[in-house]
Amino acid sequence: MKKLIETFYTGLRDLDADKMVSCYHKDVVFEDPAFGKLEGDRAKNMWRMLCQNAKNFKVEFSEVEANDQSGSAHWEAWYTFSKTGRPVHNRIDAQFEFKNGQIIKHTDHFNLHRWASQAMGWKGQLLGGTGFFQKKMMQQTNQMLDKFIAN
């Protein structure tokens, strides 16, 4: 299963969404602070959208560990946040659960306040640690995803 995680992140590094989503079970559940919980095709389409829209994108992954049931990895992404043009360096810790040789559950953990401070400057510094900000962020990211899926 370690190879599965490495394939997933190699796909992300290469902005190859098809390679990434091939690692996901059809009933996958993805969750992170920016999108909240996404299931099945919504989770797969999130990666398609992110790969398609990436600007100045670079990713590195490390600390990949896995057994037959679960795994984990650390990954870091550098990119330009499209809304503000500001550079972001996000550090993420991922947890995985497997079913039938694929990822059935994928949870990314990162510091949303730190991310918001980079992506949005002083507004992110001021509001990025609040529940209000996270709720608003999830609304906006899911609206973008809805629009992407509709096209």
SVG drawing of the C-alpha trace seen along z (x, -y; Angstrom):
<svg xmlns="http://www.w3.org/2000/svg" viewBox="-24 -43 34 49">
<polyline fill="none" stroke="black" stroke-width="0.4" points="0.0,0.0 3.0,-2.3 3.4,-2.1 -0.3,-3.2 0.4,-6.4 3.5,-7.0 1.6,-6.7 -1.0,-9.1 1.5,-11.8 3.5,-11.2 0.3,-11.9 -0.1,-15.1 3.5,-16.1 2.9,-15.6 -0.6,-17.2 -1.9,-13.9 -5.4,-13.8 -6.3,-10.5 -3.3,-8.8 -4.4,-10.2 -8.1,-9.2 -7.2,-5.7 -5.8,-5.2 -9.2,-6.1 -12.0,-3.5 -15.3,-4.4 -16.7,-5.1 -13.8,-7.2 -14.3,-9.8 -11.8,-12.8 -11.7,-15.4 -9.6,-18.5 -10.0,-22.0 -10.6,-23.8 -13.2,-21.5 -14.7,-19.7 -15.9,-16.2 -16.2,-15.1 -17.4,-11.6 -16.9,-9.5 -16.8,-11.4 -16.8,-14.8 -13.5,-13.9 -12.1,-12.8 -13.3,-15.9 -11.7,-18.1 -8.3,-16.7 -9.1,-17.1 -10.1,-20.8 -6.9,-21.5 -4.6,-19.9 -6.3,-21.8 -6.1,-25.1 -2.6,-24.8 -0.3,-27.8 3.4,-27.7 2.8,-24.3 5.4,-22.1 4.9,-19.3 7.1,-17.0 6.1,-14.1 7.9,-12.1 7.4,-9.9 5.2,-7.5 4.1,-4.6 1.5,-1.9 0.2,1.5 -2.7,3.4 -5.3,1.3 -3.9,-2.2 -1.2,-4.6 0.2,-8.1 2.4,-10.6 3.7,-14.1 3.5,-16.4 4.2,-20.0 2.9,-22.1 4.1,-25.4 1.8,-27.4 0.3,-30.7 -3.1,-31.3 -5.2,-32.3 -7.5,-34.7 -4.8,-36.9 -1.7,-36.0 0.1,-35.4 2.6,-32.5 1.6,-29.7 3.7,-26.9 1.3,-24.5 2.5,-21.6 0.0,-18.7 -0.1,-15.5 -2.3,-12.8 -4.0,-9.7 -5.3,-6.9 -7.5,-3.8 -7.6,-1.1 -10.2,1.2 -9.7,3.7 -6.3,2.3 -7.4,-1.3 -7.8,-4.4 -11.2,-4.4 -10.6,-7.3 -8.1,-10.2 -7.9,-12.9 -5.5,-15.9 -4.6,-17.9 -3.0,-21.4 -3.0,-24.7 -5.7,-26.7 -4.8,-29.9 -1.2,-29.6 -2.5,-28.9 -4.9,-31.8 -2.2,-34.2 -0.1,-33.3 -2.9,-33.1 -4.8,-36.2 -2.3,-38.4 -3.5,-40.5 -7.2,-39.4 -6.2,-35.8 -3.9,-36.6 -6.8,-38.3 -9.7,-35.8 -8.0,-32.6 -8.2,-30.9 -11.9,-31.4 -14.8,-29.0 -16.5,-31.7 -13.5,-31.8 -13.4,-28.0 -17.2,-27.8 -16.9,-30.6 -13.9,-28.9 -15.7,-25.5 -18.7,-27.3 -16.5,-28.9 -14.4,-25.9 -17.5,-23.7 -19.1,-26.3 -16.0,-26.3 -16.2,-22.5 -19.9,-22.6 -19.0,-24.9 -16.2,-22.7 -18.4,-19.6 -21.2,-21.4 -18.8,-22.3"/>
</svg>
